[in-house]
Amino acid sequence: MKRKRLPSLPRLRRKLDRVFAAWVRARDYPSGWGKCITCGKERQLEAGHFLPRQHTATRYDERNVHGQYSYCNRWLHGAQADYYRALVELYGQPTVEELFAKRRTTMRFRRADYELMIEQFKPRPDSDPQPF
């Protein structure tokens, strides 16, 4: 009998990216439309990262990712100055400084880490996501 192959780490990372983005969108605008964190326009939003996804330590940090209009997220490259002001207003300067410090740490996720985070952010039918 053949053993079932485990999914590769890149495949798990892609799955976690999808689950986490869906969780952020459900948290920030459960109705499907919401206010962009950077421009404030009522639109259908994406999960926009303040600090880029390349920084693994902050890639899945809930404070680093919020609903963002696609124009601000993609064409304005995250509208960083507006995003920064919004985060300071939302969480306070110490938390934003903590995110900046956290991005400089090195993190390597193992298979168990990815699987745990996928379960953590997977939508639950019996509960609503908590708004920030």
DAGIGI-V671332 format. One record per backbone hydrogen bond with DSSP energy under -1.0 kcal/mol. CO is the residue of the C=O (numbers start at 1). NH is the residue of the N-H. Records with the same first field share a line. If there is no record, write none. Layout:
CO = NH / NH
This chain:
8 = 12
9 = 13
10 = 14
11 = 15
12 = 16
13 = 17
14 = 18
15 = 19
16 = 20
17 = 21
18 = 22
19 = 23
20 = 24
21 = 25
22 = 26
23 = 27
24 = 28
25 = 29
29 = 32
34 = 43
36 = 40
41 = 36
43 = 34
46 = 48 / 68
48 = 66
52 = 55
54 = 56
55 = 58
58 = 61
61 = 64
64 = 50
66 = 48
67 = 37
68 = 46
69 = 73
70 = 74
71 = 76
72 = 78
76 = 79
79 = 83
80 = 84
81 = 85
82 = 86
83 = 87
84 = 88
85 = 89
86 = 90
87 = 91
92 = 96
93 = 97
94 = 98
95 = 99
96 = 100
97 = 101
98 = 102
99 = 103
101 = 104
102 = 105
110 = 114
111 = 115
112 = 116
113 = 117
114 = 118
115 = 119
116 = 120
117 = 121
118 = 122
124 = 127
